[in-house]
Amino acid sequence: MKNKSILCALLVACGVGFSTTSCEDMLSADSDRTIHTNANDTLYGYWGIMKAVQNIAERYVILGEIRGDLTTPTSYTADSISNIANFNPTNDGDCRYLEVKDYYTVINGCNNYLANVDSLKTNSAGNKVMEKEIAQVLAVRAWTYLQLVNNYGEVPYYTEPITSLGFIDDFDFTKETNRLNRDNLIQKLTPDLIPYKNVALPNYGNYNNGAKEIAS
């Protein structure tokens, strides 16, 4: 089944490029990499998500241009590119820009963050300390799912972190709640976002790239 192979791609990715870390260890709920015990842990998790987003940001621009009004496939265009341009469902690996594991890496990072962050922690003024980051992580997860639906038509949908390899075997793709497509996209993604629609972006000050200061 295509949907199952899409989600399995995330787990396959665990075994590639991690010579000293097992897949079970990386995805375990007991791992130090997924449990946020203090503010620094939470911040590291947040930046880990941003790093994963960088892996799909460039191809997002390219895929967007392929689908743009100024681009029209011809008879010489590869089928995989034509499918992208026409918003037709595509298969993982059809071309170098379709690597589903990179998208699910972002999603699982978001799920891990949201499952472990202290959403109720407040400062002396009574403001929720992590509210801005939580809002952005929710937005990133929703955006990533949107890209998956644009690329593949229908994809597995889950909001809890993967904590064991048995997750794949127990995941029921026949259930409507576990599938995301263009028909239920708004219904599934907006409820988590609406409570945070007026929350400002996180602000980590400015960064100096050697030439100028750039606002975070």
N, CA and C of each residue as an Amber inpcrd file, in Angstrom:
protein
   648
   0.8470000  -1.1920000   0.0000000   0.0000000   0.0000000   0.0000000
   0.8820000   1.2410000   0.0000000   0.5370000   2.2110000  -0.8550000
   1.3870000   3.3850000  -1.0000000   1.5080000   4.1580000   0.3010000
   0.3920000   4.3230000   1.0210000   0.4320000   5.1150000   2.2530000
   1.3400000   4.4830000   3.2910000   1.2820000   3.1630000   3.3690000
   2.1330000   2.4930000   4.3500000   3.5990000   2.6330000   3.9680000
   3.8880000   2.5400000   2.6690000   5.2750000   2.6930000   2.2470000
   5.7810000   4.0990000   2.4990000   4.8870000   5.0870000   2.4100000
   5.2800000   6.4690000   2.6810000   5.7150000   6.6110000   4.1300000
   4.9260000   6.0820000   5.0670000   5.2810000   6.2180000   6.4710000
   6.4900000   5.3610000   6.8200000   6.6010000   4.1920000   6.1790000
   7.7600000   3.3380000   6.4240000   9.0510000   4.0280000   5.9990000
   8.9530000   4.9350000   5.0310000  10.1560000   5.6370000   4.5670000
  10.8080000   6.4110000   5.6950000  10.0180000   6.9080000   6.6270000
  10.5760000   7.6300000   7.7700000  11.4290000   6.7010000   8.6170000
  10.9400000   5.4800000   8.8340000  11.6820000   4.5420000   9.6670000
  12.9020000   4.0060000   8.9340000  12.7790000   3.8110000   7.6240000
  13.9390000   3.3920000   6.8440000  15.0460000   4.4220000   6.9550000
  14.6590000   5.6840000   6.9790000  15.6460000   6.7620000   7.0560000
  16.4540000   6.6820000   8.3440000  15.8710000   6.0850000   9.3730000
  16.5900000   5.9880000  10.6450000  17.8540000   5.1590000  10.5090000
  17.8250000   4.2010000   9.6080000  18.9670000   3.3180000   9.4510000
  20.0110000   3.8450000   8.5120000  19.7950000   4.9990000   7.9140000
  20.7330000   5.5690000   6.9520000  21.4350000   6.7670000   7.5850000
  22.7400000   6.6910000   7.6910000  23.5080000   7.8390000   8.1560000
  23.6280000   7.9340000   9.6630000  23.1780000   6.9130000  10.4030000
  23.3210000   6.9230000  11.8550000  24.0770000   5.6580000  12.2710000
  25.3790000   5.6760000  12.0840000  26.1670000   4.4740000  12.3090000
  26.2780000   4.1170000  13.7760000  26.0910000   5.0860000  14.6750000
  26.2660000   4.8090000  16.1030000  24.9570000   4.8900000  16.8710000
  23.8580000   5.1490000  16.1920000  22.5780000   5.2980000  16.8810000
  21.5460000   4.4010000  16.2400000  20.9460000   3.5210000  17.0390000
  19.9280000   2.6360000  16.4840000  18.6250000   3.3850000  16.2850000
  17.7720000   2.8260000  15.4240000  16.4840000   3.4480000  15.1640000
  15.6370000   3.4390000  16.4320000  15.6910000   2.3260000  17.1820000
  14.9090000   2.2420000  18.4040000  15.3160000   3.3290000  19.3910000
  16.6300000   3.5750000  19.4840000  17.1290000   4.5760000  20.4230000
  16.6800000   5.9700000  20.0120000  16.7450000   6.2620000  18.7050000
  16.4110000   7.6000000  18.2500000  14.9350000   7.9060000  18.4560000
  14.0770000   6.8970000  18.3030000  12.6470000   7.1170000  18.3900000
  12.0780000   6.8120000  19.7710000  12.9100000   6.3390000  20.6830000
  12.4200000   5.9270000  21.9920000  11.9380000   7.1060000  22.8090000
  10.8390000   6.8870000  23.5410000  10.3230000   7.9340000  24.4260000
  11.2520000   8.1740000  25.6000000  12.1440000   7.2170000  25.8750000
  13.0740000   7.3680000  26.9880000  14.3590000   8.0760000  26.5760000
  14.4810000   8.4090000  25.3110000  15.7090000   9.0410000  24.8300000
  15.8280000  10.4700000  25.3280000  17.0520000  10.8730000  25.6820000
  17.2930000  12.2560000  26.0980000  16.9950000  13.2460000  24.9810000
  16.9910000  12.7590000  23.7270000  16.7570000  13.6530000  22.6030000
  15.2890000  14.0090000  22.4350000  14.3910000  13.2840000  23.1180000
  12.9760000  13.5680000  22.9390000  12.2930000  14.0570000  24.2030000
  12.9630000  13.9630000  25.3490000  12.3670000  14.4180000  26.5940000
  12.9610000  15.7710000  26.9710000  12.1220000  16.7820000  27.0870000
  12.5870000  18.1250000  27.4080000  12.5250000  18.3300000  28.9240000
  13.6860000  18.2690000  29.5600000  13.7110000  18.3640000  31.0150000
  13.9100000  19.7920000  31.4950000  14.3070000  20.7040000  30.6160000
  14.4520000  22.0940000  31.0020000  14.2740000  22.9780000  29.7770000
  14.3710000  24.2850000  29.9800000  14.1300000  25.2260000  28.8850000
  15.1180000  25.0310000  27.7420000  16.3830000  24.7230000  28.0800000
  17.3830000  24.5290000  27.0300000  17.0570000  23.3260000  26.1600000
  16.5880000  22.2280000  26.7830000  16.2050000  21.0490000  26.0120000
  15.1020000  21.3960000  25.0240000  14.1270000  22.1740000  25.4920000
  13.0190000  22.5580000  24.6280000  13.5140000  23.4100000  23.4700000
  14.4200000  24.3160000  23.7650000  14.9640000  25.1810000  22.7170000
  15.7580000  24.3700000  21.7050000  16.5370000  23.3920000  22.1730000
  17.2810000  22.5470000  21.2490000  16.3310000  21.7670000  20.3440000
  15.2320000  21.2860000  20.9220000  14.2420000  20.5710000  20.1220000
  13.6360000  21.4690000  19.0620000  13.3870000  22.7140000  19.4300000
  12.8120000  23.6840000  18.4960000  13.7710000  23.9520000  17.3410000
  15.0360000  24.1680000  17.6610000  16.0080000  24.4310000  16.5970000
  16.2620000  23.1900000  15.7620000  16.1080000  22.0220000  16.3490000
  16.2120000  20.7890000  15.5700000  15.1390000  20.7190000  14.4970000
  13.9340000  21.1800000  14.8460000  12.8480000  21.2360000  13.8640000
  13.1910000  22.2140000  12.7500000  13.7100000  23.3810000  13.1270000
  14.0690000  24.3770000  12.1150000  15.1580000  23.8490000  11.1820000
  16.0930000  23.0780000  11.7270000  17.1390000  22.4730000  10.8980000
  16.5180000  21.4870000   9.9110000  15.5650000  20.6930000  10.3670000
  14.9030000  19.7320000   9.4830000  14.1100000  20.4420000   8.3970000
  13.5280000  21.5920000   8.7350000  12.7780000  22.3670000   7.7400000
  13.7060000  22.8430000   6.6330000  14.9470000  23.1800000   6.9790000
  15.8990000  23.6300000   5.9660000  16.1080000  22.5740000   4.8810000
  15.9740000  21.3020000   5.2530000  16.1890000  20.2230000   4.2850000
  15.1120000  20.1820000   3.2030000  13.9490000  20.7680000   3.4850000
  12.8820000  20.7440000   2.4790000  12.5630000  22.1320000   1.9500000
  13.2080000  23.1670000   2.4840000  12.8730000  24.5370000   2.0940000
  13.2200000  24.8210000   0.6370000  14.4040000  24.4030000   0.1970000
  14.8110000  24.6970000  -1.1760000  13.9300000  23.9740000  -2.1870000
  13.6290000  22.7130000  -1.9210000  12.7850000  21.9800000  -2.8670000
  11.3650000  22.5240000  -2.8690000  10.9320000  23.1250000  -1.7400000
   9.6220000  23.7680000  -1.7060000   9.5550000  24.8870000  -2.7420000
  10.6250000  25.6700000  -2.8490000  10.6630000  26.7510000  -3.8340000
  10.6280000  26.1840000  -5.2460000  11.4170000  25.1330000  -5.4820000
  11.4730000  24.5340000  -6.8180000  10.1350000  23.9110000  -7.1940000
   9.5300000  23.1700000  -6.2730000   8.2350000  22.5560000  -6.5410000
   7.1780000  23.6140000  -6.7900000   7.2660000  24.7240000  -6.0480000
   6.3190000  25.8100000  -6.2520000   6.4400000  26.4230000  -7.6290000
   7.6740000  26.5730000  -8.0960000   7.8870000  27.1260000  -9.4330000
   7.3850000  26.1720000 -10.5110000   7.5580000  24.8730000 -10.2800000
   7.0590000  23.8860000 -11.2390000   5.5380000  23.9830000 -11.3760000
   4.8780000  24.2840000 -10.2720000   3.4150000  24.3790000 -10.2740000
   2.9200000  25.7820000 -10.6370000   3.8220000  26.7200000 -10.8460000
   3.4430000  28.1060000 -11.0790000   2.7830000  28.3330000 -12.4280000
   2.1140000  29.4690000 -12.5420000   1.3970000  29.8180000 -13.7690000
   2.3300000  30.0090000 -14.9540000   3.5900000  30.3250000 -14.6950000
   4.5180000  30.5980000 -15.7850000   5.2190000  29.3410000 -16.3000000
   4.8770000  28.1960000 -15.7310000   5.5050000  26.9400000 -16.1400000
   4.4600000  26.0090000 -16.7380000   4.7330000  25.4860000 -17.9180000
   3.8060000  24.5710000 -18.5850000   4.5640000  23.3390000 -19.0700000
   4.1720000  22.1430000 -18.6280000   4.8510000  20.9190000 -19.0910000
   4.6250000  20.7140000 -20.5900000   5.5960000  20.1080000 -21.2310000
   5.4770000  19.7710000 -22.6460000   5.5760000  18.2590000 -22.8100000
   5.5270000  17.8110000 -24.0360000   5.6210000  16.3760000 -24.3080000
   7.0030000  15.8360000 -23.9590000   7.9720000  16.7170000 -23.7850000
   9.3250000  16.2970000 -23.4430000   9.5690000  16.2860000 -21.9300000
   8.5840000  16.7160000 -21.1630000   8.7200000  16.7740000 -19.7150000
   8.5340000  15.3900000 -19.1060000   9.3940000  15.0390000 -18.1740000
   9.2810000  13.7400000 -17.5110000   7.9330000  13.6140000 -16.8100000
   7.4140000  12.3850000 -16.7550000   6.1060000  12.1580000 -16.1300000
   6.0760000  12.6420000 -14.6890000   7.1760000  12.4350000 -13.9650000
   7.2000000  12.8360000 -12.5580000   7.0580000  14.3500000 -12.4190000
   7.7040000  15.1010000 -13.3020000   7.6050000  16.5610000 -13.2600000
   6.2220000  17.0160000 -13.7150000   5.6700000  16.3590000 -14.7290000
   4.3180000  16.6970000 -15.1880000   3.2960000  16.4780000 -14.0860000
   3.4410000  15.3990000 -13.3420000   2.5150000  15.1320000 -12.2310000
   2.6030000  16.2190000 -11.1660000   3.8120000  16.6700000 -10.8840000
   3.9810000  17.7450000  -9.9150000   3.3110000  19.0160000 -10.4250000
   3.5660000  19.3610000 -11.6820000   3.0260000  20.5910000 -12.2610000
   1.5030000  20.5900000 -12.2880000   0.9140000  19.4060000 -12.4530000
  -0.5420000  19.3020000 -12.5580000  -1.2070000  18.9000000 -11.2400000
  -0.4370000  18.9130000 -10.1450000  -0.9540000  18.5590000  -8.8180000
  -1.5270000  17.1400000  -8.7970000  -0.9720000  16.2620000  -9.5980000
  -1.4010000  14.8670000  -9.5890000  -0.6440000  14.1120000  -8.5000000
  -1.2670000  13.0780000  -7.9310000  -0.5620000  12.2770000  -6.9270000
   0.7310000  11.7100000  -7.4980000   1.7720000  11.7170000  -6.7040000
   3.0710000  11.2150000  -7.1380000   3.5520000  10.1550000  -6.1610000
   4.5830000   9.4380000  -6.5700000   5.1490000   8.3950000  -5.7280000
   6.4600000   8.8680000  -5.1280000   6.7370000   8.4020000  -3.9200000
   7.9840000   8.7600000  -3.2710000   9.1530000   8.2880000  -4.1200000
  10.1150000   9.1740000  -4.3440000  11.2860000   8.8160000  -5.1230000
  11.1200000   8.9860000  -6.6130000   9.9720000   9.5000000  -7.0610000
   9.7760000   9.7160000  -8.4950000  10.8520000  10.6450000  -9.0650000
  11.2570000  11.6190000  -8.2760000  12.3490000  12.4940000  -8.6760000
  13.0870000  12.9290000  -7.4190000  14.1940000  13.6160000  -7.5890000
  15.0620000  13.9450000  -6.4560000  14.3970000  14.8910000  -5.4640000
  13.3200000  15.5620000  -5.8690000  12.6560000  16.5200000  -4.9850000
  11.5710000  15.8630000  -4.1320000  11.3170000  14.5770000  -4.3440000
  10.2650000  13.8910000  -3.6080000  10.8820000  12.8510000  -2.6810000
  11.2280000  13.2860000  -1.5020000  11.7970000  12.4180000  -0.4720000
  10.9180000  12.5340000   0.7600000   9.9550000  11.6440000   0.8750000
   8.9300000  11.7740000   1.9070000   9.5140000  11.7000000   3.3100000
  10.6180000  10.9780000   3.4670000  11.2010000  10.8330000   4.8040000
  11.6140000  12.1740000   5.3890000  12.0200000  13.1070000   4.5350000
  12.4460000  14.4160000   5.0330000  11.2650000  15.2010000   5.6050000
  10.0980000  15.0220000   5.0100000   8.9000000  15.7000000   5.5130000
   8.4470000  15.0860000   6.8410000   8.4730000  13.7530000   6.9170000
   8.0530000  13.1150000   8.1630000   9.0680000  13.2980000   9.2810000
  10.3110000  13.5650000   8.9400000  11.2910000  13.9200000   9.9690000
  10.8830000  15.2140000  10.6530000  10.4330000  16.1910000   9.8620000
   9.9370000  17.4480000  10.4240000   8.7150000  17.1870000  11.2990000
   7.7710000  16.4180000  10.7880000   6.5320000  16.1620000  11.5090000
   6.7920000  15.4370000  12.8210000   7.6550000  14.4290000  12.7870000
   7.9200000  13.7040000  14.0230000   8.6550000  14.5720000  15.0250000
   9.5130000  15.4760000  14.5280000  10.1610000  16.4290000  15.4250000
   9.1470000  17.3420000  16.0930000   8.1720000  17.7980000  15.3200000
   7.1060000  18.6390000  15.8790000   6.2860000  17.8630000  16.8970000
   5.9500000  16.6220000  16.5640000   5.1530000  15.8100000  17.4860000
   5.8940000  15.5620000  18.7930000   7.1880000  15.2900000  18.6980000
   7.9980000  15.0960000  19.9040000   8.0160000  16.3590000  20.7570000
   8.2140000  17.4900000  20.1060000   8.2590000  18.7640000  20.8240000
   6.9450000  19.0160000  21.5490000   5.8320000  18.9010000  20.8310000
   4.5230000  19.2280000  21.4000000   4.1220000  18.2650000  22.5060000
   4.6040000  17.0290000  22.4270000   4.2610000  16.0380000  23.4430000
   5.0210000  16.2700000  24.7430000   6.1760000  16.9440000  24.6680000
   7.0360000  17.0620000  25.8440000   7.2220000  18.4710000  26.3750000
   6.8560000  19.4810000  25.5950000   7.0480000  20.8480000  26.0420000
   6.0800000  21.1780000  27.1830000   6.5320000  22.0090000  28.1110000
   5.6820000  22.4480000  29.2210000   4.8610000  23.6490000  28.7500000
   3.6650000  23.3820000  28.2590000   2.8250000  24.4380000  27.6830000
   2.2170000  25.3480000  28.7430000   2.2630000  24.9480000  30.0110000
   1.6360000  25.7310000  31.0810000   2.6350000  26.6030000  31.8460000
   3.9170000  26.4650000  31.5510000   4.9350000  27.2240000  32.2840000
   4.7370000  28.7180000  32.0490000   4.7550000  29.5120000  33.1250000
   4.5570000  30.9580000  33.0230000   5.7400000  31.6980000  33.6440000
   5.9040000  32.9560000  33.2560000   6.9340000  33.7900000  33.8530000
   6.3320000  34.6400000  34.9640000   7.1100000  35.5500000  35.5220000
   6.6430000  36.3550000  36.6520000   5.4680000  37.2510000  36.2810000
   5.3310000  37.5600000  34.9950000   4.2220000  38.4080000  34.5420000
   2.9700000  37.5970000  34.2490000   3.0650000  36.2790000  34.3950000
   1.9120000  35.4260000  34.1510000   1.7370000  35.0200000  32.7010000
   2.7120000  35.3310000  31.8510000   2.6370000  34.9590000  30.4430000
   3.1740000  33.5460000  30.2370000   2.5760000  32.8200000  29.3290000
   3.0390000  31.4690000  29.0280000   4.3470000  31.5410000  28.2500000
   5.3930000  30.9740000  28.8410000   6.7420000  31.1260000  28.3210000
   6.8970000  30.4970000  26.9370000   6.2880000  29.3330000  26.7310000
   6.5320000  28.5900000  25.5070000   5.4640000  28.8170000  24.4370000
   4.5360000  29.7200000  24.6790000   3.3940000  29.8820000  23.7800000
   3.8230000  30.2140000  22.3440000   4.7950000  31.1070000  22.1780000
   5.2130000  31.5230000  20.8380000   5.8570000  30.3770000  20.0730000
   6.6820000  29.5960000  20.7680000   7.3220000  28.4710000  20.1020000
   6.2970000  27.3910000  19.7520000   5.3800000  27.1340000  20.6730000
   4.3480000  26.1350000  20.4050000   3.5400000  26.5230000  19.1770000
   3.1880000  27.7940000  19.0820000   2.4170000  28.2720000  17.9310000
   3.1850000  28.0430000  16.6350000   4.4880000  28.3170000  16.6720000
   5.2650000  28.1580000  15.4460000   5.4470000  26.6920000  15.0960000
   5.6390000  25.8330000  16.0820000   5.7860000  24.4030000  15.8120000
   4.4890000  23.8390000  15.2260000   3.3490000  24.2660000  15.7520000
   2.0680000  23.8330000  15.1890000   1.9270000  24.2950000  13.7350000
   2.3570000  25.5230000  13.4610000   2.2760000  26.0500000  12.1010000
   3.2100000  25.2900000  11.1620000   4.4030000  24.9770000  11.6280000
   5.3540000  24.2210000  10.8140000   4.7990000  22.8410000  10.5000000
   4.2100000  22.1830000  11.4940000   3.6480000  20.8520000  11.2540000
   2.5070000  20.9030000  10.2350000   1.6320000  21.8950000  10.3740000
   0.5280000  22.0370000   9.4360000   1.0480000  22.3150000   8.0250000
   2.0400000  23.1970000   7.9170000   2.6270000  23.5180000   6.6120000
   3.2540000  22.2870000   5.9780000   3.9320000  21.4760000   6.7810000
   4.5930000  20.2810000   6.2560000   3.5710000  19.2700000   5.7580000
   2.4830000  19.0960000   6.5110000   1.4220000  18.2080000   6.0450000
   0.8000000  18.7230000   4.7490000   0.6700000  20.0470000   4.6250000
   0.1450000  20.6300000   3.3910000   1.0420000  20.2830000   2.2110000
   2.3550000  20.3520000   2.4010000   3.2740000  20.0030000   1.3250000
   3.1490000  18.5310000   0.9500000   2.9780000  17.6760000   1.9440000
   2.8200000  16.2450000   1.6690000   1.5720000  15.9770000   0.8330000
   0.4640000  16.6340000   1.1830000  -0.7760000  16.4480000   0.4250000
  -0.6060000  16.9960000  -0.9890000   0.0540000  18.1320000  -1.1370000
   0.3120000  18.6810000  -2.4720000   1.1250000  17.7130000  -3.3210000
   2.0790000  17.0310000  -2.6810000   2.9840000  16.1560000  -3.4230000
   2.4180000  14.7670000  -3.6690000   1.6650000  14.2290000  -2.6960000
   1.2810000  12.8230000  -2.7690000  -0.2210000  12.5760000  -2.8050000
  -1.0250000  13.6170000  -2.6340000  -2.4770000  13.4400000  -2.7100000
  -3.0980000  13.0350000  -1.3960000  -2.7320000  11.8640000  -0.8760000
  -3.2260000  11.3760000   0.4130000  -2.0780000  10.7310000   1.1670000
  -1.9600000  11.0870000   2.4600000  -0.8140000  10.6240000   3.2450000
  -1.2670000  10.2030000   4.6400000  -0.4710000   9.3860000   5.3180000
  -0.7560000   9.0550000   6.7170000  -0.7020000  10.2990000   7.5910000
  -1.6370000  10.3750000   8.5380000  -1.7360000  11.5360000   9.4190000
  -1.6820000  11.0760000  10.8710000  -0.7710000  11.6480000  11.6290000
  -0.6750000  11.3440000  13.0560000  -0.0800000  12.5410000  13.7650000
  -0.4420000  12.7160000  15.0110000   0.0260000  13.8750000  15.7730000
   0.7850000  13.4730000  17.0320000   0.9280000  12.1770000  17.2610000
   1.7080000  11.7320000  18.4130000   3.1080000  11.3480000  17.9440000
   4.1130000  11.4520000  18.8160000   5.4660000  11.0630000  18.4110000
   5.5820000   9.5620000  18.2300000   6.3880000   9.1490000  17.2550000
   6.6630000   7.7250000  17.0780000   7.6190000   7.2870000  18.1720000
   7.1850000   6.3590000  18.9800000   8.0020000   5.9280000  20.1130000
   8.4820000   4.4880000  19.9880000   8.0460000   3.7730000  18.9440000
   8.5040000   2.3970000  18.7430000   8.3070000   2.0100000  17.2900000
   9.0510000   1.0140000  16.8490000   8.9180000   0.5440000  15.4800000
   7.5870000  -0.1680000  15.2630000   6.9420000  -0.5920000  16.3530000
   5.6360000  -1.2290000  16.2350000   4.5390000  -0.2760000  15.8150000
   4.8450000   1.0210000  15.8270000   3.8590000   2.0210000  15.4310000
   3.3270000   1.7440000  14.0290000   4.2010000   1.3450000  13.1100000
   3.7990000   1.1010000  11.7310000   2.8180000  -0.0600000  11.6580000
   3.1080000  -1.1400000  12.3640000   2.2450000  -2.3220000  12.3170000
   0.8710000  -2.0390000  12.9120000   0.8150000  -1.1700000  13.9190000
  -0.4500000  -0.9010000  14.6030000  -1.2450000   0.2250000  13.9470000
  -0.6270000   0.9390000  13.0260000  -1.2870000   2.0900000  12.4080000
  -2.2940000   1.6060000  11.3630000  -3.5530000   2.0050000  11.5150000
  -4.6330000   1.5650000  10.6280000  -4.8990000   2.6250000   9.5650000
  -4.4510000   2.3520000   8.3390000  -4.5930000   3.3260000   7.2630000
  -6.0100000   3.3810000   6.7060000  -6.8490000   2.4250000   7.1050000
  -8.2240000   2.4430000   6.6020000  -9.1070000   3.4220000   7.3650000
  -8.6350000   3.8740000   8.5230000  -9.4180000   4.8060000   9.3260000
  -9.3060000   6.2210000   8.7680000 -10.4310000   6.8960000   8.6860000
 -10.4530000   8.2670000   8.1920000  -9.5720000   9.1780000   9.0410000
  -9.5360000   8.9270000  10.3340000  -8.7480000   9.7760000  11.2360000
  -7.2570000   9.6880000  10.9600000  -6.8230000   8.6270000  10.3010000
  -5.3950000   8.4170000  10.0460000  -4.9810000   8.7930000   8.6260000
  -5.8890000   9.3860000   7.8670000  -5.5830000   9.7650000   6.4880000
  -5.7820000  11.2600000   6.3070000  -4.8810000  11.8640000   5.5630000
  -4.9800000  13.2970000   5.2640000  -4.9700000  13.4800000   3.7570000
  -5.9560000  14.2320000   3.2590000  -6.0450000  14.4890000   1.8240000
  -6.6420000  15.8780000   1.6070000  -6.8860000  16.2230000   0.3630000
  -7.3820000  17.5610000   0.0580000  -8.8020000  17.7880000   0.5490000
  -9.5420000  16.7200000   0.7620000 -10.9210000  16.8700000   1.2160000
 -11.0150000  17.1940000   2.7030000 -10.0830000  16.6680000   3.5080000
 -10.1870000  16.8760000   4.9630000  -9.0450000  17.7130000   5.5260000
  -8.2400000  18.2940000   4.6410000  -7.0580000  19.0440000   5.0660000
  -7.3960000  20.1600000   6.0520000  -8.3230000  21.0200000   5.6890000
  -8.6820000  22.1590000   6.5350000  -9.3180000  21.6760000   7.8330000
 -10.1790000  20.7030000   7.7320000 -10.8720000  20.1790000   8.9130000
  -9.8910000  19.6440000   9.9440000  -8.8230000  18.9900000   9.5080000
  -7.8860000  18.3720000  10.4280000  -6.8190000  19.3440000  10.9520000
  -6.3970000  20.2840000  10.1210000  -5.2490000  21.1060000  10.4940000
  -5.5980000  22.3990000  11.2160000  -6.7510000  22.9780000  10.9220000
  -7.0400000  24.3050000  11.4890000  -7.3950000  24.3170000  12.9770000
  -8.0500000  23.2920000  13.5410000  -8.4160000  23.3900000  14.9620000
  -7.2390000  23.6500000  15.8880000  -6.0720000  23.0720000  15.6000000
  -4.8980000  23.2930000  16.4520000  -4.3250000  24.6940000  16.2770000
  -4.5480000  25.3040000  15.1020000  -3.9450000  26.5930000  14.7970000
  -4.7710000  27.7740000  15.2870000  -6.0800000  27.6600000  15.2440000
  -6.9650000  28.7870000  15.5480000  -6.6960000  29.4070000  16.9250000
  -6.4860000  28.6180000  17.9810000  -6.2340000  29.2440000  19.2930000
  -4.9760000  30.1020000  19.3350000  -4.0750000  29.9240000  18.3770000
  -2.8010000  30.6400000  18.3880000  -2.7100000  31.6840000  17.2760000
  -3.8290000  32.0150000  16.6410000  -3.7690000  32.8740000  15.4520000
  -3.2630000  34.2820000  15.7550000  -3.3820000  34.7370000  17.0030000
  -2.9330000  36.0940000  17.3470000  -1.6060000  36.1070000  18.1040000
  -0.9590000  34.9590000  18.2100000   0.3080000  34.8710000  18.9370000
   1.4410000  35.3760000  18.0520000   2.3210000  36.2060000  18.6190000
   3.4400000  36.7690000  17.8600000   4.5070000  35.7070000  17.6130000
   5.3790000  35.9710000  16.6310000   6.4860000  35.0680000  16.3370000
   7.5020000  35.0970000  17.4740000   8.2140000  33.9930000  17.7010000
   9.3080000  34.0150000  18.6810000  10.3680000  35.0230000  18.2670000
  11.0280000  35.6190000  19.2370000  12.0740000  36.5960000  18.9450000
  13.3300000  36.2240000  19.7130000  14.3860000  35.8670000  18.9820000
  15.6470000  35.4940000  19.6050000  16.7160000  36.5430000  19.3630000
  16.2840000  37.7790000  19.0890000  17.2480000  38.8400000  18.8540000
  17.7830000  38.8090000  17.4360000  18.9380000  39.4220000  17.2450000
  19.5400000  39.5230000  15.9190000  20.7430000  38.5950000  15.7810000
  20.9970000  38.2040000  14.5450000  22.1710000  37.4020000  14.2210000
  23.0630000  38.2050000  13.2830000  24.3570000  38.0810000  13.4750000
  25.3140000  38.7780000  12.6150000  25.9620000  37.7590000  11.6930000
  25.7820000  37.9270000  10.3870000  26.3490000  37.0130000   9.4160000
  27.7040000  37.4680000   8.8830000  28.2680000  38.4790000   9.5490000
  29.5560000  39.0060000   9.1290000  29.4340000  40.2480000   8.2960000
  28.2160000  40.4640000   7.7400000  27.9830000  41.6440000   6.9020000
  26.9250000  42.5490000   7.4920000  25.9300000  41.9540000   8.1590000
  24.8610000  42.7710000   8.7190000  24.1240000  41.9810000   9.7900000
  23.3200000  42.7220000  10.5480000  22.4740000  42.1130000  11.5640000
  21.1590000  41.6680000  10.9310000  20.7420000  40.4340000  11.2440000
  19.5090000  39.8880000  10.6960000  18.5880000  39.5130000  11.8610000
  17.3760000  40.0210000  11.8500000  16.4170000  39.7030000  12.9090000
  16.0330000  38.2360000  12.8310000  15.9770000  37.5830000  13.9830000
  15.6510000  36.1570000  14.0020000  14.2540000  35.9000000  13.4660000
